Amino acid sequence: MRQIVLDTETTGLEWRKGNRVVEIGCVELVERRPTGRTWQQYIHPGREFEPGAQEVTGLTLEFLADKPKFAAIVDEFLAFIDGAELVIHNAAFDLGFLDHELSLLGDGYGRIRDRAAVLDSLEMARQRFPGQRNSLDALCRRLGVDNSHRQLHGALLDAQLLAEAYLAMTAGQTELGLAGSDTDPQQVAMMRMPPAASDAPRPRVAVGMTDMAAHEARLATIRKRAGRAVWDVEDELAEHATA
């Protein structure tokens, strides 16, 4: 399976207000492994940045002055993503901008989804970590991806970080190449199911005296506020069961 982790940078937050793409960054994965192939391009937007947008990316119109317009790079970009599954964090944002850029070139280019499937890693993160912050920075911190060098937003850098975060977030789904092209789809679905409960004894963990003291102090606080702790109820039930 070929995947392209993709990110864009733009002149502002709303393509409907005439904002344009100024950078596209792509990282290729094949069978969940980075191939080393990337695609990146700065793009002249033909308009000013909205207030605040330059501070996010560090890009300026002076820097972009000699860069090609979207029309000049569109064929190369589409050839790179064609037939792949795109992994995008908050896909609606990037697809909105890219589809807008394509629409400005006429009906012949269609839409991004006409050429590639799309997986929204933000939606995936929200399902796995409900109620938590799921920005790219938050995911990197949670999943142990080093993003200390991310001082500014950059499409290729963010795509590289997202690729690492996505692989960490989905680790175990298709390990050891078991979900390759020769694998039965039903077998792949079974591999992605959560493991069944086991009757095997669980490993015992030795707890140090310091941790035990902290635990007892916490229980004392709970008992003071609530009258009892859930562990007290479990102990009472256990005593009744053995009486």
C-alpha positions as CSV (number, residue, x, y, z in Angstrom):
1,M,0.0,0.0,0.0
2,R,1.3,3.4,-1.0
3,Q,0.6,6.4,1.3
4,I,1.5,10.0,1.0
5,V,1.6,12.1,4.2
6,L,0.8,15.6,3.1
7,D,0.7,19.1,4.5
8,T,0.2,22.6,3.1
9,E,1.0,26.1,4.2
10,T,-1.3,29.0,3.1
11,T,-1.6,32.8,3.1
12,G,-4.5,32.5,5.6
13,L,-7.1,30.3,7.1
14,E,-9.9,30.6,4.5
15,W,-9.7,29.7,0.9
16,R,-13.1,31.2,0.4
17,K,-11.6,34.6,1.2
18,G,-9.1,34.2,-1.6
19,N,-6.2,32.8,0.3
20,R,-3.8,30.6,-1.6
21,V,-1.3,27.7,-1.0
22,V,2.3,28.8,-0.6
23,E,3.9,25.4,0.2
24,I,3.1,21.7,-0.3
25,G,5.1,19.0,1.4
26,C,4.7,15.2,0.9
27,V,6.4,12.1,2.4
28,E,6.0,8.7,0.8
29,L,5.3,5.5,2.8
30,V,5.0,2.1,1.2
31,E,3.7,-0.8,3.3
32,R,4.0,1.6,6.3
33,R,7.7,2.2,5.7
34,P,9.2,5.5,4.7
35,T,10.8,5.1,1.3
36,G,13.0,8.3,1.5
37,R,11.0,9.9,-1.4
38,T,9.6,13.3,-0.6
39,W,8.0,16.1,-2.7
40,Q,8.1,19.7,-1.7
41,Q,7.5,23.0,-3.4
42,Y,7.2,26.6,-2.5
43,I,4.5,28.4,-4.5
44,H,4.0,32.1,-5.4
45,P,0.5,32.9,-4.2
46,G,-0.1,36.0,-6.2
47,R,-1.5,37.8,-3.1
48,E,-0.5,39.1,0.3
49,F,-0.5,37.1,3.5
50,E,-3.2,37.7,6.0
51,P,-2.1,39.2,9.3
52,G,-0.5,36.5,11.5
53,A,0.0,34.0,8.7
54,Q,3.6,35.0,8.0
55,E,4.5,34.6,11.7
56,V,3.3,31.0,11.6
57,T,5.3,29.9,8.6
58,G,8.2,32.4,8.5
59,L,7.5,32.8,4.7
60,T,7.4,36.2,3.0
61,L,6.4,37.4,-0.4
62,E,10.0,38.5,-1.0
63,F,11.1,34.9,-0.5
64,L,8.3,33.5,-2.7
65,A,8.9,36.2,-5.4
66,D,10.9,33.8,-7.7
67,K,8.9,30.7,-6.9
68,P,6.5,29.1,-9.5
69,K,2.8,29.6,-9.4
70,F,0.5,26.6,-8.7
71,A,-0.3,26.1,-12.4
72,A,3.4,25.5,-13.2
73,I,3.8,22.6,-10.6
74,V,0.3,21.1,-10.6
75,D,1.1,18.2,-13.0
76,E,4.2,17.2,-11.1
77,F,2.3,17.3,-7.8
78,L,-0.6,15.3,-9.0
79,A,1.7,12.7,-10.5
80,F,3.3,12.2,-7.1
81,I,0.1,11.6,-5.2
82,D,-1.8,9.8,-8.0
83,G,-3.3,6.5,-6.8
84,A,-2.0,6.8,-3.2
85,E,-3.8,7.1,0.1
86,L,-3.2,10.6,1.5
87,V,-2.7,11.0,5.2
88,I,-3.6,14.5,6.2
89,H,-4.1,16.1,9.7
90,N,-7.4,18.0,9.5
91,A,-7.9,16.9,5.9
92,A,-10.8,19.3,5.2
93,F,-8.5,22.3,5.5
94,D,-5.8,21.1,3.1
95,L,-8.3,19.6,0.6
96,G,-10.3,22.8,0.6
97,F,-7.3,24.8,-0.4
98,L,-6.0,22.2,-2.9
99,D,-9.4,21.7,-4.6
100,H,-9.7,25.5,-4.8
101,E,-6.3,25.7,-6.5
102,L,-7.4,23.0,-9.0
103,S,-10.7,24.8,-9.6
104,L,-8.9,28.0,-10.6
105,L,-7.2,26.0,-13.4
106,G,-10.5,24.8,-14.9
107,D,-12.8,21.8,-14.7
108,G,-10.2,19.4,-16.3
109,Y,-8.3,18.8,-13.1
110,G,-11.3,17.7,-10.9
111,R,-10.7,17.3,-7.2
112,I,-8.0,15.6,-5.1
113,R,-10.4,12.8,-4.1
114,D,-10.7,11.9,-7.7
115,R,-7.1,10.9,-7.7
116,A,-6.4,9.6,-4.2
117,A,-8.1,8.2,-1.1
118,V,-7.9,10.3,2.0
119,L,-7.3,9.4,5.6
120,D,-7.8,12.2,8.2
121,S,-5.2,11.6,11.0
122,L,-7.0,14.2,13.1
123,E,-10.2,12.2,13.1
124,M,-8.2,9.1,13.9
125,A,-6.5,10.8,16.8
126,R,-9.8,12.1,18.2
127,Q,-11.2,8.5,18.2
128,R,-8.1,7.1,19.9
129,F,-7.6,10.0,22.4
130,P,-11.1,11.4,23.0
131,G,-11.3,14.6,25.0
132,Q,-7.6,15.4,24.6
133,R,-5.7,17.9,22.5
134,N,-4.8,16.3,19.2
135,S,-2.9,19.0,17.3
136,L,0.3,17.8,15.6
137,D,2.4,19.1,18.5
138,A,0.2,17.4,21.1
139,L,0.4,14.1,19.2
140,C,4.2,14.3,18.9
141,R,4.5,14.9,22.7
142,R,2.1,12.1,23.5
143,L,3.6,9.6,21.1
144,G,7.3,10.4,21.7
145,V,8.0,12.0,18.4
146,D,10.8,14.6,18.7
147,N,9.5,17.9,17.4
148,S,11.9,20.2,19.3
149,H,13.2,21.5,15.9
150,R,9.7,22.7,14.9
151,Q,10.0,26.4,15.6
152,L,7.8,27.4,12.6
153,H,5.3,25.6,10.5
154,G,6.7,24.1,7.3
155,A,4.8,21.8,5.0
156,L,7.6,19.2,4.5
157,L,8.7,19.3,8.1
158,D,5.2,18.9,9.3
159,A,4.6,16.1,6.9
160,Q,7.7,14.3,8.2
161,L,6.5,14.7,11.8
162,L,3.0,13.6,10.9
163,A,4.4,10.5,9.2
164,E,6.2,9.6,12.5
165,A,3.2,10.3,14.6
166,Y,0.8,8.4,12.3
167,L,3.1,5.3,12.3
168,A,3.4,5.5,16.1
169,M,-0.4,6.0,16.5
170,T,-1.2,3.0,14.3
171,A,1.6,0.7,15.4
172,G,0.6,-2.9,15.6
173,Q,-2.2,-2.7,13.0
174,T,0.0,-4.1,10.1
175,E,3.2,-5.1,11.8
176,L,5.8,-7.3,10.1
177,G,4.3,-6.6,6.7
178,L,1.4,-8.9,7.3
179,A,-1.0,-6.6,5.6
180,G,0.8,-6.6,2.3
181,S,-0.9,-6.9,-1.1
182,D,-1.0,-10.7,-0.8
183,T,-2.8,-10.7,2.5
184,D,-6.4,-11.7,2.6
185,P,-8.6,-8.7,3.6
186,Q,-10.5,-10.7,6.2
187,Q,-7.2,-11.6,7.8
188,V,-6.2,-8.0,7.9
189,A,-9.5,-7.1,9.6
190,M,-8.9,-9.8,12.1
191,M,-5.4,-8.4,12.9
192,R,-6.9,-5.0,13.6
193,M,-9.5,-6.3,16.0
194,P,-8.7,-5.9,19.7
195,P,-7.3,-9.0,21.4
196,A,-9.8,-11.2,23.1
197,A,-9.9,-11.4,26.9
198,S,-7.6,-14.1,28.2
199,D,-8.0,-16.3,31.3
200,A,-4.2,-16.4,31.7
201,P,-2.9,-15.0,35.0
202,R,-1.7,-11.4,34.7
203,P,1.8,-10.6,35.7
204,R,2.4,-9.3,39.2
205,V,4.2,-6.0,39.6
206,A,6.2,-5.2,42.7
207,V,5.4,-1.8,44.2
208,G,8.0,0.1,46.1
209,M,7.5,1.5,49.6
210,T,7.5,5.1,48.3
211,D,4.7,4.4,45.8
212,M,2.7,2.5,48.4
213,A,3.0,5.4,50.8
214,A,1.8,7.8,48.1
215,H,-1.1,5.5,47.3
216,E,-2.2,5.3,50.9
217,A,-2.0,9.0,51.3
218,R,-4.2,9.4,48.2
219,L,-6.7,6.9,49.6
220,A,-6.8,8.8,52.9
221,T,-7.7,12.0,51.1
222,I,-10.4,10.3,49.1
223,R,-11.9,8.7,52.3
224,K,-11.8,12.1,54.0
225,R,-13.8,13.7,51.2
226,A,-16.1,10.9,50.2
227,G,-16.3,8.7,53.2
228,R,-14.8,5.7,51.5
229,A,-12.7,4.8,48.4
230,V,-13.6,2.3,45.7
231,W,-11.0,0.0,47.0
232,D,-12.8,-0.2,50.3
233,V,-16.0,-1.3,48.5
234,E,-14.1,-4.0,46.6
235,D,-12.5,-5.2,49.9
236,E,-16.0,-5.4,51.5
237,L,-17.4,-7.4,48.6
238,A,-14.4,-9.8,48.8
239,E,-15.0,-10.3,52.5
240,H,-18.7,-11.1,51.9
241,A,-17.8,-13.5,49.1
242,T,-15.4,-15.5,51.4
243,A,-17.6,-15.4,54.5
